[in-house]
Amino acid sequence: MKKIKEIAIYGKGGIGKSTTTSNISAALSDAGYNVMQVGCDPKSDSTHTLTGGKSIPTVLESLRKGRGALKVEDVIFEGFNGIHCVEAGGPEPGVGCAGRGIITAVEFLKQQNVYEEYAPDVVLYDVLGDVVCGGFAMPIREGVADQVYTVSSADFMAIYAANNLFKGIKKYSTGGGALFSGIIANSITFSAQKDILKDFVDQTDSTIAGFVPRSLTVTQAELAGKTTIEADPESAQADVYRKLAKDIYNNKNEYVPSPLESDELKDWAESWSDKLLELKKQEEGDFKI
């Protein structure tokens, strides 16, 4: 069997990881690669913009229905440009572990020889990154993914989640776990936001895989149930995603980042708060002149 490039993309809820992952999938597919995207978020909306805004049955949901043996075609659906779409799903509300869906889905795909049958060039796992524990840590802990990325803005809680992910990667790295390959800087509008993330990667011995600006083109596309690549392929934002997808596919960086301790992260964040406050005062002074 050919070597499959397996990539896990993490990020806290609402940071834009599914938007980013789906546009990377669409860009890679558009470039001629056979792509599979596995949604590993209990919300089960990772592939929403690849399937025209339609929800697809999840692995856990299909198993709960229990109508005979689960078949591959029950949980793998064709999305934009032939992308193979899978949603792991989550437990019933108030019952069980949300990370269990990832474990169950990945085990099912491997048991059914899905990767041999569908022969993808790239598999992207879209993983909730608020907490790196249990099932959510599986792509790292078990070395399911070759490379790990995280989507982050310059907001503190997104950086906090990224730092926690670094701790998980460091913990599992000695046991054959997946290694880190870069931060995808999302919703970047101001130069100060770039500076914050650049400083964070310097502090943690990590790297930035690419910058993605905030854009209404993305909003419009998602409201139509599409990726930017599909909805507006000639747009500047589509070019951003194409470059990001190409860079990620060709990226050979795999390493263990150096997470900050809680007190170090707090001190670092407060120092940037002071810098931004001073910058704001300077701008207000210039405006008065």
C-alpha positions in Angstrom: 0.0 0.0 0.0 1.3 3.5 -0.8 2.3 5.8 1.9 -0.6 8.0 3.1 0.1 11.4 4.5 -2.0 11.6 7.7 -2.4 15.1 9.3 -4.2 16.1 12.5 -5.4 19.6 12.8 -6.3 20.8 16.3 -7.9 24.0 17.6 -10.2 25.2 20.3 -13.9 25.4 19.5 -14.9 28.4 17.3 -11.3 29.2 16.2 -11.9 28.1 12.6 -10.2 24.7 12.5 -13.0 23.0 10.6 -13.2 25.9 8.1 -9.4 25.8 7.7 -9.3 22.0 7.4 -12.1 21.8 4.9 -10.5 24.5 2.7 -7.2 22.6 2.9 -9.0 19.4 1.9 -10.7 21.2 -1.0 -7.5 22.8 -2.2 -5.6 19.5 -2.1 -8.4 17.8 -4.0 -8.5 20.6 -6.5 -4.7 20.0 -7.0 -5.4 16.4 -7.9 -4.9 14.5 -4.6 -7.2 11.9 -3.4 -8.4 13.3 0.0 -10.3 12.0 3.0 -11.4 14.2 5.9 -12.4 12.7 9.2 -14.3 15.0 11.5 -13.3 14.3 15.1 -15.5 16.8 16.9 -18.7 15.8 18.8 -20.5 18.6 17.0 -20.1 16.5 13.8 -19.9 19.5 11.5 -16.4 19.2 10.2 -17.4 18.3 6.7 -20.4 20.6 6.5 -19.0 22.8 3.8 -17.7 19.8 1.8 -21.2 18.3 1.6 -23.2 21.3 0.5 -24.2 22.2 4.0 -25.8 18.8 4.7 -25.2 16.7 7.8 -24.0 13.2 7.3 -24.6 10.2 9.6 -21.7 9.7 12.1 -19.9 6.5 13.0 -21.2 6.5 16.5 -24.7 7.3 15.5 -24.7 4.5 12.9 -23.4 2.1 15.5 -26.1 3.1 18.0 -28.8 2.3 15.5 -27.4 -1.2 15.4 -29.2 -2.4 12.3 -26.9 -5.3 11.3 -23.2 -4.9 10.7 -22.1 -1.4 10.0 -20.9 -1.0 6.4 -18.3 1.4 5.1 -20.7 3.0 2.7 -22.9 3.8 5.8 -20.4 6.3 7.1 -18.2 7.5 4.2 -19.8 10.1 1.9 -18.6 11.8 -1.2 -18.2 15.6 -0.9 -16.8 18.4 -3.0 -14.6 17.1 -5.9 -14.8 13.5 -4.7 -13.4 14.2 -1.1 -14.3 11.2 1.2 -16.1 12.6 4.2 -16.4 10.9 7.6 -17.8 12.2 10.9 -16.8 10.3 14.1 -19.7 11.8 16.1 -20.2 12.0 19.8 -22.2 10.3 22.6 -25.8 11.0 23.3 -26.2 14.2 25.3 -25.2 13.7 29.0 -23.9 10.2 28.4 -20.3 8.8 27.8 -17.0 10.3 26.6 -16.9 12.8 23.8 -13.5 11.6 22.7 -14.8 8.0 22.3 -16.1 8.8 18.8 -12.5 9.4 17.6 -11.3 6.1 19.0 -14.3 4.2 17.6 -14.1 5.9 14.2 -10.4 5.3 13.6 -10.6 1.7 14.8 -13.5 1.1 12.4 -11.8 2.7 9.4 -8.7 0.5 10.0 -10.6 -2.7 10.7 -12.5 -2.2 7.4 -9.4 -1.6 5.4 -10.8 1.7 4.3 -7.5 3.3 3.6 -6.5 0.4 1.3 -9.9 0.4 -0.5 -10.2 4.2 -1.0 -6.4 4.8 -1.4 -6.3 8.4 -0.2 -3.1 10.4 -0.7 -4.0 12.5 2.3 -6.1 12.0 5.4 -7.0 15.0 7.5 -8.3 14.6 11.0 -10.2 17.6 12.3 -9.8 17.4 16.1 -11.3 19.5 18.9 -8.3 20.9 20.8 -9.8 22.5 23.9 -8.7 19.5 25.9 -6.0 17.0 24.9 -7.1 14.0 26.8 -8.7 10.6 26.1 -10.0 10.1 22.6 -9.0 13.6 21.6 -5.3 12.8 22.2 -5.5 9.5 20.1 -4.1 11.0 16.9 -1.1 12.1 18.9 -0.8 9.4 21.5 -1.1 6.5 19.0 0.9 8.1 16.3 -2.2 7.9 14.0 -1.2 11.2 12.4 2.2 11.8 10.8 2.0 15.5 11.6 0.1 17.7 14.0 -1.0 21.3 13.4 -3.1 23.7 15.5 -5.2 26.6 14.4 -4.8 29.6 16.6 -5.6 33.3 16.6 -3.7 35.9 18.7 -6.4 35.6 21.4 -5.2 34.3 24.7 -7.6 31.3 25.0 -6.6 30.1 21.5 -2.9 30.4 22.5 -3.7 28.7 25.8 -5.2 25.7 24.0 -2.1 25.6 21.6 0.2 25.5 24.6 -1.8 22.7 26.2 -1.5 20.8 22.9 2.3 21.3 23.1 2.2 19.7 26.5 0.4 16.6 25.1 2.8 16.3 22.2 5.8 16.5 24.5 4.2 13.9 26.9 3.7 11.3 24.2 6.7 12.0 22.0 8.9 9.5 23.8 6.4 6.7 23.1 6.2 7.1 19.4 3.5 9.8 19.4 2.9 12.2 16.5 5.1 15.3 16.3 4.3 19.0 15.7 4.6 20.7 12.4 3.3 24.3 12.9 0.7 26.8 14.0 -1.9 27.9 11.4 -2.5 31.5 12.3 -6.1 32.2 11.6 -8.2 35.4 11.5 -5.1 37.7 11.4 -6.0 41.3 10.6 -3.5 43.5 12.4 0.3 43.5 12.4 0.2 43.3 16.3 -1.6 39.9 16.0 1.2 38.6 13.8 3.7 39.9 16.3 2.0 38.1 19.2 2.0 34.8 17.5 5.6 35.2 16.2 6.7 35.9 19.8 4.7 32.9 21.1 6.4 30.5 18.6 9.8 32.0 19.6 9.0 31.3 23.2 7.9 27.7 22.6 10.5 26.7 19.9 7.7 26.2 17.4 6.9 27.5 14.0 4.1 29.1 12.0 2.9 27.1 9.0 1.0 30.0 7.5 -1.2 33.1 8.1 -4.9 33.2 7.1 -6.5 36.7 7.2 -10.1 37.2 8.3 -12.3 37.5 5.2 -16.0 38.0 4.4 -15.4 35.7 1.5 -15.2 32.8 3.9 -18.4 33.9 5.7 -20.3 34.1 2.5 -19.1 30.7 1.3 -20.0 29.0 4.6 -23.5 30.5 4.6 -23.9 28.9 1.2 -22.6 25.5 2.7 -19.4 25.6 0.7 -15.7 26.1 1.1 -14.1 29.2 -0.3 -12.3 27.0 -2.8 -15.6 25.9 -4.2 -17.7 29.1 -3.8 -15.1 31.6 -5.0 -12.1 29.8 -6.5 -10.7 33.0 -8.1 -10.7 35.0 -4.9 -7.6 36.1 -3.0 -8.7 34.0 0.0 -8.9 30.9 -2.1 -5.3 31.5 -3.1 -4.3 31.8 0.6 -5.8 28.4 1.2 -4.1 26.9 -1.8 -0.7 28.1 -0.7 -1.4 26.9 2.8 -2.4 23.4 1.5 0.7 23.2 -0.7 3.0 24.3 2.1 1.5 21.8 4.6 1.6 18.9 2.1 5.3 19.7 1.4 6.2 20.5 5.0 8.9 18.1 6.4 9.1 19.8 9.8 8.3 17.4 12.7 9.5 18.3 16.2 8.6 18.5 19.9 7.7 22.1 20.9 8.6 23.5 24.3 5.4 24.5 26.1 5.4 27.2 28.6 4.5 26.5 32.3 1.3 28.1 33.5 3.1 31.0 35.3 5.3 31.6 32.3 2.3 31.8 30.0 0.5 34.1 32.4 3.6 36.4 32.6 4.0 36.3 28.8 0.4 37.2 28.2 0.5 40.1 30.7 3.6 41.5 29.1 1.8 41.6 25.7 -1.3 43.2 27.3 1.0 46.0 28.6 2.6 46.4 25.1 -0.8 46.6 23.4 -2.0 49.2 26.0 1.0 51.3 25.3 0.5 51.0 21.6 -3.1 52.0 22.0 -2.1 55.1 23.9 0.4 56.1 21.2 -2.2 55.7 18.5 -4.7 57.8 20.4 -2.0 60.5 20.9 -1.2 60.5 17.2 -4.9 60.8 16.4 -5.3 63.8 18.6 -2.4 65.6 16.9 
